Amino acid sequence: MNQPDKTNKVLGYLLGGLVIGPILAVGCPFLGVVVGGSASTQSNDYSDTPIAIGIIAGLLLPLLIPVPLLFRPATRPWGVGILIGAALTMIVLGGICAGFIYLLSQESA
């Protein structure tokens, strides 16, 4: 294994997992809400369906974007890093969200 391949693997795992994956996991749902909200116009009576489709697409895209990178050996570390980073970010943020929902549902004594 030569040095550029090792550098590519380290950069792919680290940058993909610590930077690109979390950015996709946070940015894609917001982008989905914006796109879905712009599709929900007065002509369709402000239907919430486009917003829901945008949110679902925004949650799936961070897990689907790195899949093509998994097929070539040269880009596989990037795909794995992005996939792991996005999945872990979504799990952590989902846990935080569940915690906030639980705290907000408690009655104040």
Steps between C-alpha positions, in 0.01 A plus 500: 500500500651830399476826692225680296261207550557505876452878510180469296363242745580706807358818345191314379423344836575810706362778280208290383408385849568814698414778254311401186267241654376726782458793260285283274303360795415848625476689171292263288189500726505881511536510123210253473279727711591802287435318173180341633381832639555673170298226325214555744331797335161664514400323179503165682332648812823502702510123515747353750575206270794666316656596833469143628652363179782754531572396859502130412726562200723717717538220752575237235743700285792503749487121499460468122754758378811300606377169350649561150837569664503147645537330162850620402792400724655846469191677636383229741661662811314822423170317458548302821605809694207709379253217563624436854518873581147565374354195673663577836398865480140403427498251791644755745269781388201262511588409859529867596165569334337210685643632827359848437161354410501298823598803709235718338232235558561490877255685720647768716447433868 
